[in-house]
Amino acid sequence: MFEVDAPATQAWKRERLDDLGLLVPERLRLVPVDFEAGESWLDKVVAAGLDPAIPTVVSMLGVTMYLTREAISATLRAAASLAAGSVMVFSYSRPIEMAPPEIRPILEGAAKGAAASGHPWLSLLTPDEAASLARDAGFGDVHTETSADLHNRYFADRHDGLSPIGGEDLVIATVGGG
């Protein structure tokens, strides 16, 4: 397993693990990558031991809003170059005005907090834009799952109010159309 994150965040994670006396398991590689500086996450994980000829699952959750569209596209193009059968799952946040009215103040507060912490939201995407980015990157099969879809599938029968509605949506894209 390869866990990719920004260099400063990756260094903080390593420091925390050291402070807690925890060892990074041998099967886990912590790989620092600066997406906005044009570094190739794929080159870095291959150097850390990934075999790109083996079908791979790439998960990029909670990241796209912090990246420019150019960095998102480069990330997706790299994932689309992996072996046939590889799958990319990425989440994206819609423009705030597309959220249900009762959720908008929460998202506006989250956006302000992210910006204040030095991590502004750079890319909010519509479902069509997110799917187009994956198709344009070269994925053969692309589909979206909205937070409403996820709610209906996994949360509809809950009685505690927990729901992903208004949160991030997903794109699932497969290399080679399979």
N, C-alpha and C positions, 0 to 999 in steps of 0.2 A: 504494500500500500504506500502510496506517495501522497503526502500532504503538502500542498503548494500554498504559499502565502507570501505577502510582501516581506521584504528582508527585515524591516524593523519589527514587524509582528512575529515573524518566525524566530528572531533573536529573543524577543520577550518570552515566547513559548518555551524555548530551550532553557532560558534562565529560570523560569518558573518551575520547570521539571527538575532542574538541578537543585533549586531552593527546597523543593519538597522531597528531595532524595529519590526521585523516580527516574528510572532508566527508560530511554526510548526503546521499545521492543525492536528486535532485529528485523522483523518483517515490516517495520514502518520507517519510511525515509521522510524527513522533514526537509523540504526543498524551497529555499528562498528564491523568489522571482519578482522582478519589477516589471509588471505588465506595461505600465505607461512609458517606461524607458525603452520599450521594444525588445526586451529580453524574451527569448523563446522558452516557454514553460516546457515544451516537448523536448527540446535539446537538453534542458536541465534534468528532466526526469529520466531521459535515456541515459545520460551520464551517471545518474544515480542508480541505474539498473533496470529500467523498464525495457522490455522487448517490444518494439512497436509492431512486430510481425504477428503478435498474439492479440486476438480480439480483447479489447479493454473497455471498461466502464469508466467514464469521466464524469464526475459530479462537480458542478460549480453552483453551489447554493449560497444565496445571500451575498453575491459578489457583483453582479452586473451593474447595479446602481452606482457602485463606486468607481466604475471604469468608463472611459470614453467609448464611443461606438467603435472607433478604430481599434482599440485594445480588445474589445469584445470580438470584433470580426477576426482579428489575428488569432485570438485564442480558439475560436471556432474552426478556422481554417486548419490550424494545427491538429485539432481533434479529428477533423474530417479526413486527414491524411493517414490516420491509423488503419489497421487491418480491417478488412470487410467484416461486418458483424459487430464492430465496436459501437458503443452507445454513448451519447453525450446527453446528460440531463442538466439543464440549467434553469435557475429561477430568474425571474425578472419582476420588477415592480412597475405597475402601470402609472401613468401620470395621475397625480393626486386628484384631479378633477373627475377622473373615471371611477374613483372609489365611492362606495355608498356614502351619502351625506353624513351619517353618524360616525363614520370612520375617519373622515377627512381631518378633523382637528388632531386626531392621534398621529396621523401620517405627517401633518404639517409640523407637529412638535418633534417627531422623530427626525424629520429632515433638518430642522433647525439644530437639534442636538448633535446630529452627525456632522453638520458643517462646523459647529462650535468646537467639536473635538478634532477638527482637522481632516475629516473624512466626508466631504460633501457628496451629495448624490449627483452624479454626472450624467447618468442615462436612465431615464424612465421610458419604458417602451409599451406600445400597444401590443396586443396579441399578434396582430398582423406583422408589425415591425419585428418582433422577436422571432417569429417563424421565418420571415424573409431573411433575417441575418443568418439563420441556420442553413436555409436553402442556398443562399448566395455563397456560403462557405463551402458548399459541395456535399452536404448530406443528402442521401437519397430518399429517406423517409423521415418526415418531420410532422409532429403533431403537438398540439398544446393541450394542457390541462389547466383550467382556471381554478382559482381558489374556490369558486362556487361548485365546480365539478368535484373537487376533492372533498368539500363539505358534504355534498350529496352522497358520495361513495363511502366516506369513512366517519362522518360526524353527525349525520342526520338523526340518528337515534339516541344521541347523547342528551342527557338531562342537566348537564352542568354548564351549558352555554359555551363550552370550548369549541372554537371553529376557526378555520383558516380564512374565512371570507374577509376580503379587503386586504389580505396579505399578498404574498408573492404568488404568481402563477408559474407554471412549469412549461418548458419545451423539452420534448424527448425526441432525439434525432439519432438515426442509425446510419452508419457508413455502409454503402453498398445497397441501400434500399431494403435490406433484410432485417 
